[in-house]
Amino acid sequence: MTLINPFEAPMRKIKITPMQDGQSLVWQCPKCMVQNELLKSQIGENKLYPCDNDCGYEWVLGHLPDDMRDWLKTSGTRNIDQRPRIVRH
């Protein structure tokens, strides 16, 4: 899944990969290329996610897509990269 940060100019893509344990995601900072881990319990709508490397990069996950919301409710390693899209409200 690729999410786009609407506050960054120019807009940069954030690469997000689900972990094998099914309990977390890893996102790659487009500024310093550091891998940052997010647990399911940390993911939610309208939250700010800063880079762990203190490079100053931050992004916001607005509205959660349906497939990601379903993945957060379940356990296991189901693929969440079924319908990558950007949803704006």
N, CA and C of each residue as an Amber inpcrd file, in Angstrom:
protein
   267
   0.8540000  -1.1640000   0.0000000   0.0000000   0.0000000   0.0000000
   0.8970000   1.2220000   0.0000000   0.4910000   2.2370000  -0.7330000
   1.2260000   3.4980000  -0.7530000   0.2740000   4.6070000  -0.3630000
   0.6310000   5.3570000   0.6450000  -0.1600000   6.4990000   1.0730000
   0.5840000   7.7670000   0.7140000  -0.1620000   8.8220000   0.4240000
   0.4480000  10.0840000   0.0400000   0.1780000  11.1140000   1.1180000
   1.2150000  11.8200000   1.5180000   1.1080000  12.8700000   2.5210000
   0.6610000  14.1580000   1.8320000  -0.5690000  14.6420000   2.0980000
  -1.0550000  15.8370000   1.4080000  -0.4330000  17.1390000   1.8990000
   0.3160000  17.1250000   3.0050000   0.8930000  18.3380000   3.5660000
   2.3220000  18.5830000   3.1140000   2.9220000  17.6360000   2.4490000
   4.3020000  17.7360000   1.9990000   4.3080000  18.2810000   0.5710000
   5.2000000  19.2160000   0.2660000   5.2640000  19.7570000  -1.0870000
   6.6580000  19.5340000  -1.6330000   6.8910000  18.8710000  -2.7330000
   5.8830000  18.1090000  -3.4720000   5.4590000  16.8620000  -2.6940000
   4.2950000  16.3310000  -3.0390000   3.7660000  15.1800000  -2.3130000
   4.6810000  13.9760000  -2.5060000   5.0550000  13.3540000  -1.3880000
   5.9330000  12.1850000  -1.4310000   5.1420000  10.9450000  -1.0760000
   5.4960000   9.8380000  -1.6970000   4.8390000   8.5750000  -1.3960000
   5.5250000   7.9030000  -0.2200000   4.7280000   7.2600000   0.6170000
   5.2450000   6.5360000   1.7690000   5.0390000   5.0590000   1.5100000
   6.1110000   4.3050000   1.5180000   6.0270000   2.8640000   1.2830000
   5.7190000   2.1660000   2.5990000   4.5970000   1.4090000   2.6180000
   4.1590000   0.7090000   3.8220000   4.1120000  -0.7840000   3.5240000
   4.7130000  -1.5850000   4.4180000   4.7790000  -3.0300000   4.2470000
   4.2740000  -3.7250000   5.5110000   3.3260000  -4.6690000   5.3840000
   2.8930000  -5.4190000   6.5670000   3.9780000  -6.3990000   7.0090000
   4.1510000  -6.5690000   8.3090000   5.1280000  -7.5030000   8.8460000
   4.5430000  -8.9070000   8.8650000   5.4080000  -9.9040000   8.9110000
   4.9850000 -11.3030000   8.8820000   4.1810000 -11.7050000  10.1100000
   4.4010000 -11.0270000  11.2450000   3.6750000 -11.3840000  12.4630000
   2.2050000 -10.9980000  12.4100000   1.8180000 -10.1380000  11.4560000
   0.4370000  -9.7130000  11.3200000   0.0010000  -8.7070000  12.3650000
   0.9210000  -8.2270000  13.1870000   0.5880000  -7.2990000  14.2570000
   1.1840000  -5.9080000  14.0630000   1.9170000  -5.7000000  12.9790000
   2.5520000  -4.4010000  12.7770000   2.7820000  -4.1220000  11.2970000
   3.0970000  -2.8580000  11.0160000   3.4570000  -2.3910000   9.6800000
   4.8170000  -1.7160000   9.7770000   5.5180000  -1.6730000   8.6630000
   6.7660000  -0.9240000   8.5760000   6.5880000   0.1040000   7.4710000
   6.9170000   1.3700000   7.7850000   6.8880000   2.3980000   6.7500000
   8.2700000   3.0070000   6.5950000   8.6070000   3.3280000   5.3440000
   9.9290000   3.8560000   5.0460000   9.8340000   5.3660000   4.8860000
  10.6360000   6.0730000   5.6570000  10.6760000   7.5330000   5.5860000
  11.2390000   7.9450000   4.2220000  10.5040000   8.7710000   3.4560000
  11.0180000   9.1830000   2.1430000  12.1520000  10.1990000   2.2350000
  12.3540000  10.7680000   3.4120000  13.4070000  11.7790000   3.5800000
  14.7520000  11.1420000   3.9130000  14.7860000  10.2540000   4.9420000
  16.0630000   9.6560000   5.3660000  16.1290000   8.1520000   5.1040000
  15.0570000   7.5580000   4.5650000  14.9840000   6.1440000   4.1750000
  15.0900000   5.1650000   5.3390000  14.7820000   5.5970000   6.5630000
  14.8060000   4.7240000   7.7330000  13.4840000   3.9620000   7.8050000
  13.5530000   2.6850000   8.1910000  12.3600000   1.8650000   8.3770000
  11.7790000   2.1330000   9.7730000  10.4990000   2.4770000   9.8490000
   9.8140000   2.7610000  11.1040000   8.6930000   1.7510000  11.2940000
   8.5830000   1.1930000  12.4810000   7.5570000   0.1870000  12.7480000
   6.3580000   0.8110000  13.4490000   5.1560000   0.4030000  13.0380000
   3.9120000   0.8230000  13.6750000   3.1520000  -0.4210000  14.1060000
   2.8060000  -0.4970000  15.3700000   1.9840000  -1.5960000  15.8620000
   0.5290000  -1.3250000  15.5200000  -0.2870000  -2.3800000  15.4620000
  -1.7070000  -2.2070000  15.1790000  -2.3570000  -1.2480000  16.1630000
  -1.9390000  -1.3070000  17.4160000  -2.5330000  -0.4550000  18.4490000
  -2.1980000   1.0220000  18.2550000  -1.1680000   1.3410000  17.4670000
  -0.7600000   2.7230000  17.2290000  -1.4150000   3.3330000  16.0000000
  -2.0750000   2.5230000  15.1880000  -2.6300000   2.9830000  13.9170000
  -4.0620000   3.4640000  14.1220000  -4.3570000   4.6190000  13.5790000
  -5.6990000   5.1640000  13.6720000  -5.8740000   6.3450000  12.7400000
  -7.1050000   6.7930000  12.6050000  -7.4020000   7.9170000  11.7250000
  -6.9350000   9.2290000  12.3370000  -6.4820000  10.1190000  11.4740000
  -6.0720000  11.4750000  11.8380000  -4.9910000  11.5030000  12.9140000
  -4.0200000  10.6140000  12.7960000  -2.8790000  10.5910000  13.7160000
  -1.6310000  11.0500000  12.9780000  -0.7340000  11.6790000  13.7250000
   0.5300000  12.1420000  13.1900000   1.6030000  11.1010000  13.4870000
   2.3710000  10.7170000  12.4820000   3.4290000   9.7190000  12.6370000
   4.7730000  10.3520000  12.2830000   5.6120000  10.6580000  13.2870000
   6.9380000  11.2100000  13.0080000   7.9450000  10.0930000  12.7330000
   9.0000000  10.4310000  12.0160000  10.0740000   9.4740000  11.7540000
  10.8490000   9.2300000  13.0370000  11.2140000   7.9620000  13.2870000
  11.9640000   7.5950000  14.4870000  13.3980000   8.1070000  14.4710000
  13.8840000   8.5320000  13.3160000  15.2620000   8.9810000  13.1670000
  15.4310000  10.4710000  13.4910000  14.3730000  11.1560000  13.9060000
  14.3930000  12.5900000  14.2090000  14.8830000  13.4400000  13.0400000
  14.4970000  13.0470000  11.8260000  14.8710000  13.8270000  10.6430000
  13.8870000  14.9640000  10.3980000  12.7960000  14.9910000  11.1520000
  11.8160000  16.0530000  11.0040000  10.6460000  15.6970000  10.1090000
  10.6840000  14.5110000   9.4750000   9.5910000  14.1240000   8.5850000
   8.4150000  13.5880000   9.3950000   7.2090000  14.0390000   9.0640000
   5.9820000  13.5760000   9.7010000   4.9300000  13.3780000   8.6250000
   4.0250000  12.4660000   8.8670000   2.9000000  12.2750000   7.9460000
   1.6550000  11.9480000   8.7450000   0.5070000  12.1520000   8.1150000
  -0.7790000  11.9560000   8.7720000  -1.5800000  10.9410000   7.9720000
  -2.1360000   9.9790000   8.6780000  -3.0480000   9.0190000   8.0630000
  -4.4550000   9.5310000   8.3200000  -5.1270000   9.9880000   7.2780000
  -6.4680000  10.5530000   7.4250000  -7.5110000   9.4650000   7.5960000
  -8.2930000   9.2390000   6.5830000  -9.3510000   8.2330000   6.6230000
  -8.7620000   6.8660000   6.2820000  -9.0210000   5.8710000   7.1250000
  -8.5250000   4.5170000   6.8700000  -9.3460000   3.8550000   5.7660000
  -8.6920000   3.2800000   4.7500000  -9.4170000   2.5200000   3.7380000
 -10.0740000   1.2860000   4.3550000 -11.1150000   0.7830000   3.7230000
 -11.8660000  -0.3550000   4.2540000 -11.0030000  -1.5940000   4.4590000
 -10.1060000  -1.8880000   3.5160000  -9.2680000  -3.0810000   3.6370000
  -8.2870000  -2.9580000   4.7980000  -7.7850000  -1.7570000   5.0550000
  -6.8720000  -1.5610000   6.1810000  -7.6380000  -1.6370000   7.5020000
  -8.8410000  -1.0800000   7.5360000  -9.6680000  -1.1390000   8.7390000
 -10.0030000  -2.5930000   9.0800000 -10.2880000  -3.4030000   8.0660000
 -10.5640000  -4.8250000   8.2670000  -9.3270000  -5.5510000   8.7790000
  -8.1450000  -5.2070000   8.2420000  -6.8950000  -5.8320000   8.6890000
  -6.6200000  -5.5080000  10.1530000  -6.9350000  -4.2970000  10.5860000
  -6.7070000  -3.9160000  11.9770000  -7.6010000  -4.6990000  12.9370000
  -8.7790000  -5.1170000  12.4830000  -9.7090000  -5.8640000  13.3270000
  -9.3630000  -7.3420000  13.4260000  -8.6240000  -7.8680000  12.4540000
  -8.3270000  -9.2960000  12.4170000  -6.9030000  -9.5650000  12.8740000
  -6.6060000 -10.8280000  13.0930000  -5.2310000 -11.2290000  13.3800000
  -4.7730000 -12.1500000  12.2670000  -3.4800000 -12.2640000  12.1210000
  -2.9440000 -13.1150000  11.0650000  -2.1750000 -12.3050000  10.0430000
  -1.8180000 -12.9360000   8.9580000  -0.9620000 -12.3060000   7.9540000
  -1.7030000 -12.0540000   6.6560000  -2.9950000 -11.7830000   6.7410000
  -3.7450000 -11.5150000   5.5280000  -3.1770000 -10.3070000   4.7860000
  -3.1760000 -10.3350000   3.4880000  -2.6130000  -9.2660000   2.6770000
  -3.5250000  -8.0380000   2.7150000  -2.9740000  -6.8730000   3.0820000
  -3.7800000  -5.6600000   3.0990000  -3.5840000  -4.8520000   1.8260000
  -2.7570000  -5.3270000   0.9220000  -2.4490000  -4.5870000  -0.2960000
  -3.4010000  -4.9920000  -1.4210000  -4.6700000  -5.1200000  -1.1200000
  -5.6280000  -5.5810000  -2.1190000  -6.1450000  -4.4530000  -2.9980000
  -6.4980000  -3.3380000  -2.3790000  -7.0410000  -2.2180000  -3.1430000
  -6.3510000  -0.9320000  -2.7240000  -5.0990000  -0.7130000  -3.1190000
  -4.4240000   0.5140000  -2.7060000  -5.1070000   1.7310000  -3.3330000
  -5.4100000   2.7170000  -2.5120000  -6.0760000   3.9060000  -2.9950000
  -5.9590000   5.0080000  -1.9590000  -6.2910000   6.1960000  -2.3780000
  -6.3130000   7.3270000  -1.4680000  -7.7610000   7.7620000  -1.3270000
  -8.1970000   7.9130000  -0.1130000  -9.5830000   8.3240000   0.1490000
  -9.5430000   9.6770000   0.8360000 -10.2390000  10.6260000   0.2890000
 -10.2860000  11.9560000   0.8910000 -11.7100000  12.2680000   1.2990000
 -11.8490000  12.8430000   2.4600000 -13.1710000  13.2590000   2.9530000
 -13.1660000  14.7440000   3.2020000
